[in-house]
Amino acid sequence: MVGRGAEIGAGARLDGAVIFDGARVEAGAVIERTIVGFGVRVGPRALIRDGVIGDGADIGARCELLRGARVWPGVRIPDGGIRFSTDV
């Protein structure tokens, strides 16, 4: 489900995701089985799987949030700030 005013970038993939109003998912991001709150920004090539992203959070490019990760409202994670894989 994609909310009103949400923007989904080229090549982004959503699978079982709930994207609330005003969220922006940038190019190449992958979001699986995750709830993305109001006004969230998910940067390019980020991977979020089985998580919950609070309203207004900003997830940087190439971040990986896996296995039940929770990001509180308004939190900013910089580009590459959280990764589980070694490829950058």
C-alpha positions as CSV (number, residue, x, y, z in Angstrom):
1,M,0.0,0.0,0.0
2,V,1.3,3.4,-1.0
3,G,-0.1,6.5,0.7
4,R,-1.2,9.8,-0.9
5,G,1.6,12.0,-2.0
6,A,4.2,9.3,-1.5
7,E,7.0,9.3,-4.1
8,I,8.6,6.1,-5.4
9,G,11.9,6.5,-7.3
10,A,12.9,4.7,-10.5
11,G,14.0,1.1,-9.9
12,A,12.8,1.0,-6.3
13,R,11.2,-2.3,-5.2
14,L,8.4,-2.6,-2.7
15,D,7.3,-6.1,-1.5
16,G,4.7,-6.3,1.3
17,A,5.5,-2.7,2.4
18,V,3.1,-0.1,3.8
19,I,4.2,3.4,2.8
20,F,2.4,6.2,4.5
21,D,1.5,9.6,3.1
22,G,4.3,12.0,2.0
23,A,7.1,9.4,2.2
24,R,9.8,9.4,-0.4
25,V,11.6,6.2,-1.5
26,E,14.5,7.1,-3.7
27,A,15.9,5.2,-6.8
28,G,17.0,1.7,-6.3
29,A,15.8,1.3,-2.7
30,V,14.4,-2.1,-1.6
31,I,11.7,-2.2,1.1
32,E,10.3,-5.6,2.1
33,R,7.7,-6.4,4.8
34,T,8.2,-3.0,6.4
35,I,6.0,-0.1,7.6
36,V,7.3,3.3,6.5
37,G,5.8,6.3,8.4
38,F,4.6,9.7,7.3
39,G,7.1,11.9,5.7
40,V,10.0,9.4,5.8
41,R,12.8,9.7,3.3
42,V,14.6,6.4,2.3
43,G,17.8,7.2,0.4
44,P,18.9,5.6,-2.9
45,R,19.9,1.9,-2.8
46,A,18.9,1.5,0.9
47,L,17.6,-1.9,2.0
48,I,15.0,-2.2,4.6
49,R,13.6,-5.6,5.5
50,D,11.1,-6.6,8.3
51,G,11.3,-3.1,10.0
52,V,9.3,-0.1,11.2
53,I,10.4,3.4,10.3
54,G,8.9,6.2,12.4
55,D,7.3,9.4,11.0
56,G,9.8,11.9,9.6
57,A,12.9,9.6,9.8
58,D,15.6,10.1,7.2
59,I,17.4,6.9,6.1
60,G,20.6,7.6,4.2
61,A,21.7,6.0,0.9
62,R,23.0,2.4,1.0
63,C,21.9,1.8,4.6
64,E,20.8,-1.7,5.5
65,L,18.1,-2.2,8.2
66,L,17.3,-5.8,8.7
67,R,15.6,-8.3,11.0
68,G,13.1,-6.2,12.9
69,A,15.0,-2.9,13.0
70,R,13.0,0.0,14.4
71,V,13.9,3.6,13.7
72,W,12.2,6.2,16.0
73,P,10.4,9.2,14.6
74,G,12.6,12.0,13.4
75,V,15.9,10.0,13.6
76,R,18.4,10.7,10.8
77,I,20.8,7.9,9.7
78,P,23.6,9.2,7.4
79,D,24.5,7.6,4.1
80,G,26.0,4.2,4.8
81,G,25.5,4.7,8.5
82,I,24.2,1.1,9.2
83,R,25.3,-1.8,7.1
84,F,25.4,-5.6,7.5
85,S,27.2,-6.5,4.3
86,T,30.7,-5.4,3.4
87,D,30.0,-4.2,-0.2
88,V,29.7,-0.5,-0.4
